Amino acid sequence: MKLGKQIEITKPSKLFNENGSLVQTGWARKPILTYNKEDIGKSWWRIKEWDHYSVLNKDFGFQLTIGDIGYLTQMSYVWLDFDKKERGDKSTMKFFTKSKLLPTSSLEDSRIEFPTDEFHAVLEKKGDQRILTLEDSEFLDKGIKANIILDDVPEWDNTVVVTGYEKPKQFYYNHKINIMPANGTIHIGDQKYKFTPERSFGLMDWGRGIWPYKTHWLWGSACGMVDNVPVAFNIGYGFGLVGSKEGATHTENIVFYDGKAHKLDEVTFHHQDRDPTKPWKFTSNDGRFEMGLEPLIPNEEKLNFGIIKLDSALLHGYYSGDIILDDGKKIHVENMLGHAEDIYWRW
């Protein structure tokens, strides 16, 4: 079946030309574009950047995120206990960071350290490993220590999208690694939780952009083993000119089977009233992705600080359904752990 417009970027280039407009738009298997931030030509308070990591297995999960929107930076972490269906989180902010904290490359070695009065967190990249560390003596009145290593397999394809908007100087550049074997430990009080690479996997979501003041996106991802083969997928829409929109060049919908990308067209989220306590359903217009998501830990969040407003519906749970690869092979997924979200931001 012929896909819609899915322009694959295969030639390296700078992200922006000298006028601050995108050189190329489309999707890629690797981050082969250089984020030449110095050519954006916009003030620092317009730039939004984040590094997000999520590590899951069947029993528990951990997330660590830093987001810099110019006039403030937030560092947050989340603990997920799937057996108890419990969620704990904490965040802290620094103001007027001026978009200087995060690296301009997702491939080069880097270290992001965020010491605060609340907790101490480090995101580090060394070679093909991404290292997450956290220490907070007050979490749940027990304290938490995390040390996790994610192995980025160089031969595996990734999710990379370069998306434009109707306004030429707005953009979204995103690199996701949807499956990385995870190894490490989390201590909460006297309790030890261990991630092992045979059954624990991590996700990286590295985003850079200048967006409209009001933004809405939907995103889902899951990874695991199917018949001893690593399988992952990335689904979503909402950012800029994607899918069937006029001027669109791609979607971000991709399935990964044994490290290789299989490109999908449009995927639709079916979720009544955005309710994360109810099952969500996902279908594709090419008939290659039919999936349901049963909630384990739902989470809704609403914030309103005047110029900054958030309305978030998010759930972690089990995906089950069928995927058809590029060669026509059908893959059945049963109870694969993952997440989905529907988020409105005004920022």
C-alpha positions as a Python dict, from the first residue, in 0.01 Angstrom:
ca = {
    (1, 'M'): (0, 0, 0),
    (2, 'K'): (136, 340, -98),
    (3, 'L'): (201, 577, 189),
    (4, 'G'): (113, 942, 192),
    (5, 'K'): (388, 1197, 165),
    (6, 'Q'): (676, 1067, 378),
    (7, 'I'): (993, 1248, 277),
    (8, 'E'): (1299, 1077, 422),
    (9, 'I'): (1600, 1296, 495),
    (10, 'T'): (1913, 1110, 385),
    (11, 'K'): (2169, 1388, 331),
    (12, 'P'): (2336, 1566, 625),
    (13, 'S'): (2302, 1943, 645),
    (14, 'K'): (2262, 2226, 889),
    (15, 'L'): (1914, 2257, 1034),
    (16, 'F'): (1885, 2626, 941),
    (17, 'N'): (2007, 2841, 655),
    (18, 'E'): (2166, 3180, 717),
    (19, 'N'): (1820, 3339, 735),
    (20, 'G'): (1705, 3108, 1015),
    (21, 'S'): (1469, 2898, 800),
    (22, 'L'): (1475, 2518, 785),
    (23, 'V'): (1695, 2369, 514),
    (24, 'Q'): (1504, 2038, 505),
    (25, 'T'): (1185, 1896, 653),
    (26, 'G'): (1091, 1530, 680),
    (27, 'W'): (1186, 1225, 881),
    (28, 'A'): (1515, 1042, 922),
    (29, 'R'): (1655, 724, 1073),
    (30, 'K'): (1943, 905, 1242),
    (31, 'P'): (2000, 1265, 1361),
    (32, 'I'): (2211, 1367, 1062),
    (33, 'L'): (2119, 1737, 1077),
    (34, 'T'): (2328, 1987, 1274),
    (35, 'Y'): (2133, 2202, 1518),
    (36, 'N'): (2306, 2531, 1433),
    (37, 'K'): (2130, 2723, 1706),
    (38, 'E'): (2332, 3038, 1642),
    (39, 'D'): (2142, 3089, 1314),
    (40, 'I'): (1790, 3075, 1458),
    (41, 'G'): (1771, 3452, 1483),
    (42, 'K'): (1509, 3449, 1757),
    (43, 'S'): (1533, 3575, 2113),
    (44, 'W'): (1619, 3322, 2383),
    (45, 'W'): (1273, 3337, 2541),
    (46, 'R'): (1118, 3185, 2227),
    (47, 'I'): (1335, 2871, 2219),
    (48, 'K'): (1208, 2553, 2385),
    (49, 'E'): (1443, 2261, 2453),
    (50, 'W'): (1419, 1940, 2653),
    (51, 'D'): (1588, 1608, 2724),
    (52, 'H'): (1352, 1339, 2856),
    (53, 'Y'): (1435, 982, 2959),
    (54, 'S'): (1197, 705, 3058),
    (55, 'V'): (1300, 359, 3180),
    (56, 'L'): (1041, 83, 3223),
    (57, 'N'): (1000, -283, 3299),
    (58, 'K'): (694, -486, 3395),
    (59, 'D'): (718, -393, 3763),
    (60, 'F'): (838, -35, 3789),
    (61, 'G'): (962, 268, 3599),
    (62, 'F'): (1163, 587, 3633),
    (63, 'Q'): (1166, 912, 3436),
    (64, 'L'): (1403, 1208, 3439),
    (65, 'T'): (1337, 1526, 3242),
    (66, 'I'): (1491, 1867, 3198),
    (67, 'G'): (1305, 2130, 2999),
    (68, 'D'): (1435, 2479, 2920),
    (69, 'I'): (1187, 2731, 2778),
    (70, 'G'): (1421, 3027, 2799),
    (71, 'Y'): (1267, 3217, 3085),
    (72, 'L'): (1272, 2911, 3310),
    (73, 'T'): (1413, 2559, 3332),
    (74, 'Q'): (1238, 2272, 3507),
    (75, 'M'): (1398, 1949, 3621),
    (76, 'S'): (1163, 1670, 3726),
    (77, 'Y'): (1160, 1300, 3800),
    (78, 'V'): (888, 1038, 3827),
    (79, 'W'): (877, 703, 4008),
    (80, 'L'): (624, 445, 3884),
    (81, 'D'): (528, 130, 4076),
    (82, 'F'): (319, -82, 3840),
    (83, 'D'): (254, -356, 4096),
    (84, 'K'): (103, -109, 4343),
    (85, 'K'): (-26, 123, 4067),
    (86, 'E'): (138, 418, 4240),
    (87, 'R'): (312, 726, 4105),
    (88, 'G'): (543, 972, 4281),
    (89, 'D'): (707, 1278, 4132),
    (90, 'K'): (899, 1591, 4215),
    (91, 'S'): (1014, 1897, 4023),
    (92, 'T'): (1209, 2216, 4073),
    (93, 'M'): (1269, 2528, 3866),
    (94, 'K'): (1534, 2785, 3787),
    (95, 'F'): (1437, 3114, 3629),
    (96, 'F'): (1592, 3311, 3340),
    (97, 'T'): (1826, 3035, 3227),
    (98, 'K'): (1821, 3189, 2876),
    (99, 'S'): (1831, 2861, 2683),
    (100, 'K'): (2193, 2788, 2775),
    (101, 'L'): (2176, 2466, 2978),
    (102, 'L'): (2108, 2195, 2721),
    (103, 'P'): (2349, 2063, 2455),
    (104, 'T'): (2304, 2139, 2086),
    (105, 'S'): (2376, 1779, 1985),
    (106, 'S'): (2207, 1456, 2091),
    (107, 'L'): (2506, 1253, 1968),
    (108, 'E'): (2807, 1427, 2122),
    (109, 'D'): (2922, 1353, 2476),
    (110, 'S'): (2765, 1590, 2726),
    (111, 'R'): (2684, 1638, 3091),
    (112, 'I'): (2382, 1821, 3232),
    (113, 'E'): (2401, 1874, 3607),
    (114, 'F'): (2113, 2026, 3799),
    (115, 'P'): (2191, 2068, 4171),
    (116, 'T'): (1915, 2234, 4373),
    (117, 'D'): (1801, 2248, 4733),
    (118, 'E'): (1539, 1982, 4650),
    (119, 'F'): (1751, 1715, 4477),
    (120, 'H'): (2058, 1652, 4264),
    (121, 'A'): (2028, 1510, 3913),
    (122, 'V'): (2273, 1444, 3629),
    (123, 'L'): (2212, 1348, 3266),
    (124, 'E'): (2530, 1231, 3099),
    (125, 'K'): (2623, 1092, 2758),
    (126, 'K'): (2946, 895, 2724),
    (127, 'G'): (2999, 721, 2394),
    (128, 'D'): (2710, 484, 2333),
    (129, 'Q'): (2583, 508, 2690),
    (130, 'R'): (2341, 751, 2850),
    (131, 'I'): (2371, 770, 3228),
    (132, 'L'): (2098, 893, 3462),
    (133, 'T'): (2172, 968, 3827),
    (134, 'L'): (1949, 1116, 4094),
    (135, 'E'): (1963, 1167, 4469),
    (136, 'D'): (1683, 1306, 4685),
    (137, 'S'): (1693, 1238, 5058),
    (138, 'E'): (1334, 1347, 5116),
    (139, 'F'): (1139, 1153, 4851),
    (140, 'L'): (838, 979, 5011),
    (141, 'D'): (1006, 1043, 5347),
    (142, 'K'): (1243, 759, 5257),
    (143, 'G'): (1482, 907, 5005),
    (144, 'I'): (1561, 791, 4653),
    (145, 'K'): (1888, 717, 4474),
    (146, 'A'): (1900, 621, 4108),
    (147, 'N'): (2188, 515, 3886),
    (148, 'I'): (2086, 386, 3543),
    (149, 'I'): (2283, 317, 3226),
    (150, 'L'): (2108, 304, 2888),
    (151, 'D'): (2288, 139, 2597),
    (152, 'D'): (2231, 311, 2264),
    (153, 'V'): (2281, 45, 1994),
    (154, 'P'): (2449, 234, 1704),
    (155, 'E'): (2315, -1, 1436),
    (156, 'W'): (1950, 55, 1531),
    (157, 'D'): (1733, 315, 1360),
    (158, 'N'): (1583, 605, 1557),
    (159, 'T'): (1289, 845, 1525),
    (160, 'V'): (1401, 1179, 1385),
    (161, 'V'): (1166, 1449, 1254),
    (162, 'V'): (1222, 1800, 1125),
    (163, 'T'): (888, 1978, 1117),
    (164, 'G'): (795, 2322, 993),
    (165, 'Y'): (500, 2545, 1074),
    (166, 'E'): (297, 2791, 872),
    (167, 'K'): (524, 3064, 1008),
    (168, 'P'): (866, 3003, 845),
    (169, 'K'): (1079, 3069, 1155),
    (170, 'Q'): (890, 2822, 1374),
    (171, 'F'): (1019, 2464, 1382),
    (172, 'Y'): (1036, 2137, 1572),
    (173, 'Y'): (1349, 1919, 1563),
    (174, 'N'): (1312, 1593, 1751),
    (175, 'H'): (1530, 1287, 1806),
    (176, 'K'): (1386, 988, 1986),
    (177, 'I'): (1559, 662, 2068),
    (178, 'N'): (1258, 443, 2135),
    (179, 'I'): (1435, 139, 2275),
    (180, 'M'): (1761, 111, 2471),
    (181, 'P'): (1853, -181, 2701),
    (182, 'A'): (1869, -53, 3060),
    (183, 'N'): (2089, -158, 3349),
    (184, 'G'): (2097, -4, 3696),
    (185, 'T'): (1938, 32, 4035),
    (186, 'I'): (1697, 251, 4225),
    (187, 'H'): (1695, 261, 4604),
    (188, 'I'): (1390, 395, 4785),
    (189, 'G'): (1467, 379, 5154),
    (190, 'D'): (1587, 25, 5220),
    (191, 'Q'): (1413, -117, 4913),
    (192, 'K'): (1624, -194, 4606),
    (193, 'Y'): (1483, -207, 4252),
    (194, 'K'): (1700, -338, 3972),
    (195, 'F'): (1677, -277, 3598),
    (196, 'T'): (1824, -562, 3392),
    (197, 'P'): (1882, -527, 3015),
    (198, 'E'): (1696, -848, 2936),
    (199, 'R'): (1364, -704, 3055),
    (200, 'S'): (1416, -329, 3104),
    (201, 'F'): (1428, -68, 2830),
    (202, 'G'): (1477, 306, 2809),
    (203, 'L'): (1350, 584, 2586),
    (204, 'M'): (1511, 917, 2500),
    (205, 'D'): (1307, 1213, 2376),
    (206, 'W'): (1534, 1503, 2269),
    (207, 'G'): (1344, 1805, 2141),
    (208, 'R'): (1432, 2154, 2023),
    (209, 'G'): (1193, 2407, 1876),
    (210, 'I'): (1020, 2739, 1841),
    (211, 'W'): (645, 2683, 1850),
    (212, 'P'): (327, 2884, 1861),
    (213, 'Y'): (232, 3017, 2204),
    (214, 'K'): (-54, 2765, 2215),
    (215, 'T'): (51, 2407, 2140),
    (216, 'H'): (-129, 2072, 2140),
    (217, 'W'): (30, 1733, 2081),
    (218, 'L'): (-44, 1362, 2117),
    (219, 'W'): (232, 1107, 2164),
    (220, 'G'): (264, 740, 2245),
    (221, 'S'): (552, 494, 2267),
    (222, 'A'): (619, 139, 2380),
    (223, 'C'): (901, -113, 2360),
    (224, 'G'): (976, -471, 2458),
    (225, 'M'): (1047, -818, 2324),
    (226, 'V'): (820, -1011, 2088),
    (227, 'D'): (933, -1371, 2028),
    (228, 'N'): (1282, -1270, 2147),
    (229, 'V'): (1301, -983, 1896),
    (230, 'P'): (1323, -618, 2015),
    (231, 'V'): (1013, -426, 1906),
    (232, 'A'): (922, -62, 1964),
    (233, 'F'): (697, 201, 1815),
    (234, 'N'): (649, 577, 1815),
    (235, 'I'): (313, 737, 1733),
    (236, 'G'): (191, 1093, 1750),
    (237, 'Y'): (83, 1415, 1584),
    (238, 'G'): (6, 1778, 1660),
    (239, 'F'): (339, 1952, 1607),
    (240, 'G'): (338, 2173, 1298),
    (241, 'L'): (281, 2066, 939),
    (242, 'V'): (243, 1688, 960),
    (243, 'G'): (17, 1417, 819),
    (244, 'S'): (-256, 1540, 585),
    (245, 'K'): (-196, 1912, 648),
    (246, 'E'): (-111, 2119, 344),
    (247, 'G'): (266, 2150, 315),
    (248, 'A'): (331, 1845, 535),
    (249, 'T'): (627, 1622, 452),
    (250, 'H'): (597, 1338, 704),
    (251, 'T'): (453, 1189, 1021),
    (252, 'E'): (643, 1068, 1328),
    (253, 'N'): (477, 724, 1322),
    (254, 'I'): (738, 449, 1306),
    (255, 'V'): (764, 85, 1411),
    (256, 'F'): (1102, -66, 1499),
    (257, 'Y'): (1155, -438, 1448),
    (258, 'D'): (1497, -580, 1536),
    (259, 'G'): (1639, -229, 1515),
    (260, 'K'): (1504, -141, 1169),
    (261, 'A'): (1247, 134, 1105),
    (262, 'H'): (917, 61, 929),
    (263, 'K'): (743, 386, 837),
    (264, 'L'): (371, 434, 895),
    (265, 'D'): (139, 700, 759),
    (266, 'E'): (-116, 866, 990),
    (267, 'V'): (-219, 721, 1328),
    (268, 'T'): (-531, 845, 1508),
    (269, 'F'): (-582, 847, 1885),
    (270, 'H'): (-933, 742, 1992),
    (271, 'H'): (-984, 843, 2356),
    (272, 'Q'): (-1317, 951, 2495),
    (273, 'D'): (-1294, 1290, 2667),
    (274, 'R'): (-913, 1244, 2691),
    (275, 'D'): (-983, 1028, 2998),
    (276, 'P'): (-662, 846, 3105),
    (277, 'T'): (-856, 610, 3334),
    (278, 'K'): (-1026, 448, 3033),
    (279, 'P'): (-874, 237, 2753),
    (280, 'W'): (-738, 430, 2453),
    (281, 'K'): (-740, 298, 2097),
    (282, 'F'): (-510, 373, 1804),
    (283, 'T'): (-566, 310, 1433),
    (284, 'S'): (-374, 396, 1118),
    (285, 'N'): (-515, 507, 784),
    (286, 'D'): (-301, 248, 604),
    (287, 'G'): (-435, -39, 819),
    (288, 'R'): (-91, -131, 949),
    (289, 'F'): (-130, -26, 1312),
    (290, 'E'): (-425, -134, 1527),
    (291, 'M'): (-362, -108, 1899),
    (292, 'G'): (-535, -70, 2233),
    (293, 'L'): (-389, 65, 2557),
    (294, 'E'): (-520, -52, 2895),
    (295, 'P'): (-437, 197, 3172),
    (296, 'L'): (-226, 97, 3472),
    (297, 'I'): (-133, 437, 3611),
    (298, 'P'): (-334, 735, 3482),
    (299, 'N'): (-225, 1090, 3549),
    (300, 'E'): (-394, 1423, 3486),
    (301, 'E'): (-228, 1755, 3551),
    (302, 'K'): (-353, 2111, 3518),
    (303, 'L'): (-146, 2424, 3581),
    (304, 'N'): (-231, 2789, 3534),
    (305, 'F'): (34, 3052, 3604),
    (306, 'G'): (-105, 3321, 3377),
    (307, 'I'): (124, 3315, 3074),
    (308, 'I'): (198, 2946, 3135),
    (309, 'K'): (-88, 2695, 3127),
    (310, 'L'): (-90, 2314, 3108),
    (311, 'D'): (-369, 2061, 3056),
    (312, 'S'): (-222, 1710, 3046),
    (313, 'A'): (-378, 1364, 3019),
    (314, 'L'): (-123, 1081, 3040),
    (315, 'L'): (-135, 711, 3108),
    (316, 'H'): (108, 424, 3143),
    (317, 'G'): (-31, 85, 3064),
    (318, 'Y'): (-30, -223, 2842),
    (319, 'Y'): (-49, -205, 2463),
    (320, 'S'): (-203, -498, 2273),
    (321, 'G'): (-273, -525, 1902),
    (322, 'D'): (-125, -585, 1559),
    (323, 'I'): (141, -421, 1345),
    (324, 'I'): (218, -486, 978),
    (325, 'L'): (579, -430, 872),
    (326, 'D'): (699, -295, 536),
    (327, 'D'): (736, -648, 397),
    (328, 'G'): (381, -744, 500),
    (329, 'K'): (482, -946, 805),
    (330, 'K'): (225, -923, 1085),
    (331, 'I'): (348, -875, 1442),
    (332, 'H'): (115, -931, 1736),
    (333, 'V'): (186, -729, 2049),
    (334, 'E'): (43, -850, 2380),
    (335, 'N'): (69, -647, 2701),
    (336, 'M'): (368, -437, 2598),
    (337, 'L'): (433, -166, 2854),
    (338, 'G'): (426, 191, 2729),
    (339, 'H'): (259, 527, 2757),
    (340, 'A'): (36, 773, 2571),
    (341, 'E'): (-39, 1140, 2630),
    (342, 'D'): (-261, 1423, 2510),
    (343, 'I'): (-121, 1761, 2614),
    (344, 'Y'): (-216, 2124, 2573),
    (345, 'W'): (44, 2387, 2655),
    (346, 'R'): (30, 2764, 2658),
    (347, 'W'): (388, 2879, 2713),
}
